[in-house]
Amino acid sequence: MTMKTFIAATILLAAPALAQPADRMATAAKLRDTALASNPAWPLLVDLTDSVGPRMAGTEAEARGRVWAKAAMQKLGLVNIREEAFPITLWQRGTESARVIGTNHPLVITALGNSGATPAAGITAPVACFDTLGALRAAPDTAVKGRIVFIDHRMTVTQDGSSYGVNGGVRRSGPAIAAQKGAAAVMIRSLGTDFHRNPHTGGTVFPAGTTPIAAVALALPDAELIGRLCKRGPVEVNLVSTPTSQPGQSANVSGEIPGSVPGEIVVMGGHLDSWDIGQGVFDDGAGVAITLAAAATIKASGQPPRRTIRVVLWGSEEIGLVGARAYAEAHKTENIVLAGESDFGADRVWRVESRVAAAGLPLMAEIAAVLAPLGVQPQPGNASGGGPDVGPLAALGAGVLELGQDGTRYFDLHHTPDDTLDKVDRAQLDQNVAAWTAAIWLAASDDRPLRTK
Amino acid sequence: MTMKTFIAATILLAAPALAQPADRMATAAKLRDTALASNPAWPLLVDLTDSVGPRMAGTEAEARGRVWAKAAMQKLGLVNIREEAFPITLWQRGTESARVIGTNHPLVITALGNSGATPAAGITAPVACFDTLGALRAAPDTAVKGRIVFIDHRMTVTQDGSSYGVNGGVRRSGPAIAAQKGAAAVMIRSLGTDFHRNPHTGGTVFPAGTTPIAAVALALPDAELIGRLCKRGPVEVNLVSTPTSQPGQSANVSGEIPGSVPGEIVVMGGHLDSWDIGQGVFDDGAGVAITLAAAATIKASGQPPRRTIRVVLWGSEEIGLVGARAYAEAHKTENIVLAGESDFGADRVWRVESRVAAAGLPLMAEIAAVLAPLGVQPQPGNASGGGPDVGPLAALGAGVLELGQDGTRYFDLHHTPDDTLDKVDRAQLDQNVAAWTAAIWLAASDDRPLRTK
């Protein structure tokens, strides 16, 4: 280094000049197009999927996922790579089978996370059929006691995923409601929008004081069958599901592109854990690969951001945002100005949402403008919830950036064995990387306040 | 009965007048439209599916299928209802699992019919990867011996199902070829066109002198995974599949609408057995329901046919046309002038084919004319093979009528857990019934020769 460049560098470090808005926009557009042309997420997603496999929270596979993530971060040039452990309850599925008594109809099922176990030989009991969660709530205990409750509650396709919010209670609360009424076990119609023989798992919740009972989801065709049989007359089912719970450990992984001004952090990421029955691609290998690829594109550009960009790969999301809560608690004193998660598959970003301080809204408009050529539209309202793992950070005041993905087919695949690599549309995956690259670079090259408290 | 009507009836029986061609065409068109409007197959298909369940050849479920079929025939007004037993080898799947060593990738598999067994703990061995059946054929024994052979042979979608013929050898012959080269076991890419986590089973053949080895099909996403892993480096798999074989029994079921002139028989039907992993709807509950519904429509019209119409519901088709062979042998002295099977799903008939005596070709043209308003086109050539179960009858000289169904999505569902009732498009199912009703009534109201020898 010559004295001249040393002085120039020193000045730059001492008082980093903020680039003009037009320059920032031009740089963001260039980064966006670089990302779009270089397809950096696909090899990461293939490698994570194939070399690690499904990554159930608390398992050795999730741990191998962290080893993979740290090596990937190092290779991509991130620094300050950290692994931060936290305790979890390790829930693992056991033997699973179900059949209709009197015919030889097998039922394709999957146990719900946190659910209880049947005896090894299963439970054989009459089925109490309910069309909706509301019907179960309204039923007298006598209609439920000792029975296998079947909840045929349906969800429909929504581009924004809102039907998951509206109908999610059937899985989260249905089993506990049935248990409180004395049910022997619970079968729900999978929270899903496909009609394949692939059931949708997911977490359920038994509040303190409610003893967990066996609870499974039926594949949609099997729910259709039970629904039809319920209309014909009495139905009896044998159900076997023998999961176990024990103390376990998980961890979050993070790595950074340091900003030129210390003390302001922009977080993006996905979650490393997945359900065990698929390959964890749409949920959420894609989010991991997309945000790592976005960071790598920024890093490779040689244009250091003003704010520190931190990629956080949360652990144990699926079993109840355990990693997200631990992360927020451990980092509550940091100045995380903005956080966003990619956790809605691998399909196209179609809108950009935020929840930031009013002073940050012009920045959000600039982000929307740079993403517009990707077919992304702004979502009015500044009331985004952000992805699931940013919720606890947002509750502490972090601004929220949400790049909303097209969820039209997300709940065909979500939490099923069908969440596999072949489902990924590479052009749409690339579009995600381009959107994150440009948006995060713009946010990190800015100095307007974003935190909401 | 008065003397006058007795005489009239006697004259009619002694010399049944053949209706004029234009009248026959008009009657056939009316029957076609009646069938289309009355949706008679759907309730039959629902009842068979739901009350019986999957009907694996030789099992108690197939026997319950026959009880169902005889009751349905009786209710629909068929007579001369018969059950004709024959011996089979009862093959039943056992425990099935597979996983990639070194990761926790489970593989979704299904054993192939007639395949051999691994030990209970399975076989753990390196995988020998072949892109095609031809590559396996060409490989030296040393590349195969002691390994788990993986054949990644692909098929594509064809409307007429011809890709099943072209590529079927991978399932039928691949395992035996691998066994002859010393393979420990075989995994094939499912013979299928979907990308869901539902493997395609089906029969394989080990010729005399070749000891059966374990042979399974991988779901397409799992075949994709193994294909990718093969390109990365050595792959090792643990494979468990413990099917059993023992002597068993199956049967064919038939019922008739007697013709006014004895001694000429027109056969239509489907097969009652199904694979065990689906609900046996597309293969072949639909064919059973369609042909029963067509017969019922003709019966209900009160217009007795000239030739006897016989609905034959074959047993044990899936494990090698055992019922079809037994049926042809038992009925070889009968004058079966025409035979057709509905065994290609529940989607629309798009073409009509035949293989009949030259004198019968004008009748086939009349059938094509009556089916044209249903969107059915004639297939030139008079060289139809007919459905699988009519093959042995055709070999003995029976004429063949084939109502070719649209197979575009057939091999998405064929032999998979995904062969379930929800996949049926009821409008297309109705169109099938209309086509069979009109075609079979025309053939049975005619007197032109159809047999080929």
Interface residues (C-beta under 8 A of the other chain):
Chain A: V46 D50 S51 V52 G53 P54 T59 E60 A61 R64 V100 T103 N104 H105 P106 V108 F195 H196 R197 N198 L220 P221 E224 L225 R228 L229 R232 G278 Q279 T416 P417 D418 T420 L421 D422 K423
Chain B: V46 D50 S51 V52 G53 P54 T59 E60 A61 R64 V100 T103 N104 H105 P106 V108 F195 H196 R197 N198 L220 P221 E224 L225 R228 L229 R232 G278 Q279 T416 P417 D418 T420 L421 D422 K423
